[in-house]
Structures are given as C-alpha cells and as structure tokens.
Amino acid sequence: MSSLSSRAAAIEPSRTIAMNQRARDLSAAGHDIVDLTVGEPDFHPPAHVREAAARAISGGADRYTPVAGEIALREAISRKLSRDAGLAYPPAAIMVSCGAKSALCNAFLALAGPGDEVLIPTPAWLSYAEMAKLAGATPVFLPTSAADGYKPLPEAIASAITGRTRILVLCSPSNPTGAVLDRAELEAIAAVLTRFPEVWVLSDEIYERIRYVPEVPSPASIKSIADRVIVVGGLSKSHAMTGWRLGFLAGPRAVVAACVAIQGQSTTCAPSISQRAAIAALDGDQSPVEAMAAAFKARRDRAYARLAAIPGIKLRSPDGAFYLFPDVSSLYGLSCRGKRIESSDDFCLYLLEQAGVALVPGSAFGDDACVRLSFAASDAAIDQALGRIEAAVGALRSAGVER
Ligand SMILES: Cc1ncc(COP(=O)(O)O)c(C=O)c1O
C-alpha cells in the first residue's frame, strides 16, 4: 500500500476525543459511566437562535456564502467585539469559519511554516501544537506553574522566544486550567513583546463569555501590540452551539485576507444556516448566555468544594471556562486491586475501570500531574462522579502501596 504523508504521520489524534470514545464504548457495552471528558455545554442554544436557524432553512439559505462569511454576520461580529471587548474591527477585518478550531487552523497556516516556532504556554489545549505541526512549524512548549496560577510570566516568554518564533499562543480563559490573564498581566506580556516585533499573538478567546471574574480583557485591547494580535472566538461554548460549527477570527487585514484565501481552498465557508443563526445569537437577547454562565459558576463552586475536600487532591478554583484541573500526583505510586498509578493516564484508566468516571489525563495538555474534569454536565452527573471519585481515591489511599 502507498504510504501516508509525513504530515499525517506526525499528527496525534485528539486524546480528549479518544477518552470520550472509550467512555462511549463502555457505556454502549452496558457499563455505567459518568463522562466528564468533553468540553461542551449540556444546554441547547437559546430558543431565538434555533428559530432563526429554522427560518433560514424555510427561507432557502441553501447556498455557499462569501468565503469570509455573510456580511450581515461580520457586521454582527464587529458589533459584538466592540460591545464586549472594546475592539474596533470592521467587517473587512473579520472572517467567519467552521468553528473556532477552523479559524485557528487557518491562522496557523497563514502565519507559520517550516523552520518557524510556535510558542505555547502549557498546560494547553494540545490542538495548538498539532495545528502548528500541520502548518509545518515546530511547537515549543513553555511550562507554567500552579504557583503562578498557570499564567505565562513575561520574562519566561522573553527567554523562550528565539529568532524563529512566529506565534505566541494565548488562551484566556484557558482550557484546561481556567486561568484568566488580567489587564496588568497582559500589559506586562505586551511590554516584553515590544522587544520582538516579528512575533504574532494568536489569542484564543472561545471561553470569554464563561467567566467568574468581572473582566476577561483581550490582548488586542493592549495598544502596543494590537496590530499583531489575531482574535479567535466563536459561539460553540457561549451559545451551546458546538455542533453548529461557527467561529471567527479578527485581525490585521493582510492576515485576514490570507486566511480567506486558505479557507477558500479548503472549507469554502461556514454553514449558511449556522451563519444566519449566529446573527440572531450575537444581536439578540443575551440573557440565556448569562444564565448558562451563572449555571456554570454554581457547578464550578459545587464541584470545586467537593474535589478540594478529597485528601490527596490539590486544585485551584478556575476563573473561567468549565474545567477543573486537579493535581493528583500525590496519589502516584499507590496501587489498588492490582492497578498501580504512576501517571495521569493510569489515574484516568483506574477511575474509568474501577469507578466508571471518565476524565482526561493531564498528559494530553502537557501536565502529567493533573487530570481535567469538565463540569459542563448536569448537577446529578457531577454529584455522581464526585461521589465515585471520593470513593475511588479513598480506596487507593487505604490500599496504599501494594507490592
Ligand atoms: C481552547 C479551545 N479553543 C478552541 C476550541 C474549538 O472550538 P470550536 O468548537 O468552536 O471549534 C475549543 C474546543 O474545545 C477549545 O477548548
């Protein structure tokens, strides 16, 4: 058989999706599994958004749209960016994509290539590294620490930048840590970046509406670097529209034009029905979005309190997004029922097989001390999962080191 491309051989499949698939397979085989792997709201999109989609279908919105997206949607995104983040992007500086993922992928392809480095503070959503590799570039990881709130320190960024660095990825609120960069922290990062004018900032703001602090500032609102920031956003998380595949990017016109050229040769455009629905989502009543964010906050508090009370588990309460990222490394070295835990993968496998709870190992995000728990799930599922985790960790601690 002919071989695959070196690019395909280098790509790692998503480990979150792999863990989710494993949980689904076990459920399908009749096992009782509580799945807290996937980062998608368990709500439905607001009613007025679904109605707009239904109207788009009956009104015949069947055709390709402009590659950059319907002008009415780009106008709505322009208003949204101004209203929510104080950013002034005209529709010509905005491109609509098939989810934030596609917007990010287009940006990597437009900005980085062979010989270039992409600087990724970790723990991070590992699609960044895989997308950088798809573009032919080399991902370079910059570890952050729990003690620093999992935020990249300006001088650490400066030390990690080389003559080849083309992109610094920022994700605030962060998946998986929930860390939010405040204005002073962004200004300090911007001050360092003024020494490196060749470096673009790719700012993933997909979780910006799911926050538990008053403000999530965009790096594009910092004047000294605004002209080299590419803002990526979307409706997947804010409006519970993961399957509708609607994201966008905004940035310097030359970058947006390059992304439009790439998208024109790959996906063509985001789905026409979803684009019409997105106009309603962005211009319409925002109270359902706020209600979902309030529900996530209540779940965060509930899940955090229970998890923090389990001996052997350390964690921070996240400032945004819908994940807890507990450090479980104090349990490494323990064994129970013949299973020895040495890593986040072992711990997740132990929980899945012995307790029927599916989480994602921190190794998938570049931090093997931790695991990721999504609280984008019902209160009942969260309570059930936490009860099982308490019992499974208790069993592990009392079994101790079986030799
Ligand atoms: C940090 C981050 N960025 C982007 C995405 C992708 O969003 P979308 O579903 O709009 O492609 C996700 C999805 O999990 C994410 O966690």
The ligand as an SDF file (V2000), in Angstrom:
LIG
                    3D

 16 16  0  0  0  0  0  0  0  0999 V2000
   -9.3530   26.3310   23.8650 C   0  0  0  0  0  0  0  0  0  0  0  0
  -10.2580   25.9250   22.7600 C   0  0  0  0  0  0  0  0  0  0  0  0
  -10.2050   26.5940   21.6000 N   0  0  0  0  0  0  0  0  0  0  0  0
  -10.9940   26.2520   20.5700 C   0  0  0  0  0  0  0  0  0  0  0  0
  -11.9040   25.2200   20.6750 C   0  0  0  0  0  0  0  0  0  0  0  0
  -12.7150   24.8460   19.4690 C   0  0  0  0  0  0  0  0  0  0  0  0
  -13.9380   25.4790   19.4000 O   0  0  0  0  0  0  0  0  0  0  0  0
  -14.9450   25.1630   18.2170 P   0  0  0  0  0  0  0  0  0  0  0  0
  -15.8320   24.0620   18.6700 O   0  0  0  0  0  0  0  0  0  0  0  0
  -15.6920   26.4510   18.0080 O   0  0  0  0  0  0  0  0  0  0  0  0
  -14.1530   24.7870   17.0220 O   0  0  0  0  0  0  0  0  0  0  0  0
  -12.0080   24.5110   21.8620 C   0  0  0  0  0  0  0  0  0  0  0  0
  -12.9400   23.3820   21.9660 C   0  0  0  0  0  0  0  0  0  0  0  0
  -12.9020   22.5750   22.8550 O   0  0  0  0  0  0  0  0  0  0  0  0
  -11.1740   24.8760   22.9320 C   0  0  0  0  0  0  0  0  0  0  0  0
  -11.2370   24.2450   24.1110 O   0  0  0  0  0  0  0  0  0  0  0  0
  1  2  1  0
  2  3  1  0
  2 15  2  0
  3  4  2  0
  4  5  1  0
  5  6  1  0
  5 12  2  0
  6  7  1  0
  7  8  1  0
  8  9  2  0
  8 10  1  0
  8 11  1  0
 12 13  1  0
 12 15  1  0
 13 14  2  0
 15 16  1  0
M  END
$$$$
